[in-house]
Amino acid sequence: MRRVSGIPTSVGRALTAGDGLVRRGELMRLGVTRSTMSRWLHDGMLLPLANGIYADPALVESLDPWDRFRLRTRAFVMVSPPNAHAVEWSAMTMHRLSTMGDPPDVPSVVRPGPAQSGSNRTVNGRTRFAAVPSRWLGEVDGIAVVGPAFAAVDIGRRADRLASLVVADAVAARDQTREPLAAALADIDGWPGAARAAWAVRHCDPDVESALESAGRLAFIEAGLPPSASNVWVGEYLPEFRLDHYWAAHRVGVEADGLSKYVDDPAAAIREEKRREWRIQQLGIRVLRYGWAVAVGSPDALAGQVRQLLNTAPLPTGRLRTWSSSEGRALLGLGPGVRSRPKTLYVR
């Protein structure tokens, strides 16, 4: 982490030790006087993120919006009462799970208690009260956070279907089961919007591995297409290729991202995709690819293309075998198919 010019090395070390944050008390223990702190703040050498919590402005500026929001969430939880836990999108970013669009204006925490206690909002964050069972209260990197499943169903009470499905799929993939989501949904029974949250829990899929795949699945679900299997492996003798969405009865595969996976070498990407497509078609499977723009901007068009393929006579097939996501990964020694990196879906 870069050290701000003019800040002593000891303060830079404190910021590094605090993973980008330092408390006022820690600065005072290092011998920094209040007047010096005031001057550093005035000169932009430190940036206040919460009451008595400071960050390196250069670090904050270098972060993407959601990582910046994660840093602000940490700061807000640090100055909140001991029973306050990051919740909603603040919890999702603390767990480094998929997010949607731009971050909220301020972080959010929940304090266990009757909802009638109301809520409070400041420039640094929002606090609400809710009867959250203790089993959903935990921590990430020393910061109090509600569990991913509870955060997802809580978001689902107010979010649109796209955001709800993205976070539900992310949690189901992390846990490799829908059960925690179903348990969290049961615990918010009777809360406003609980029925809305139930939709995503019903439709989530533990085998989905990206937010874009969730967006594609939403297009298919809302168009009433037959359910697809996620991340199915196909091959002649052993798993050769993994298809993001697969309709086995129709031998139709649909893949997210396409060439955007290979931006470092577009020419090589084109050659690889042609080779891959030829081999998949040799196995008797038709393949369609899509990206963010069509999945989010024209979901009806995407679903229409898939429907056309499903209504077309299948290709002649040779020797074709299929394996579920977990079976294929096990055979290839790849381990569980958990999302390797959180993805943010930006909707304009």
Secondary structure, DSSP 8 states (H G I E B T S, - for coil): ----TTS-HHHHHHHHHTTTEEEHHHHHHTT--HHHHHHHHHTTSSEEEETTEEE-HHHHHHS-HHHHHHHHHHHHHHHS-TT-EE-HHHHHHHTT--EESS--SS-EEEEES-GGG-EEE-SS-EEEEE---GGGEEEETTEEEE-HHHHHHHHHTTS-HHHHHHHHHHHHHHHTSSHHHHHHHHHTTTSTTHHHHHHHHHH--TT--SHHHHHHHHHHHHTT----EEEEEEESSS--EEEEEEETTTTEEEEESGGGGGTT-HHHHHHHHHHHHHHHHHTT-EEEEE-HIIIII-HHHHHHHHHHHHTS------S-EEE-HHHHHHHTT------SS--EE---
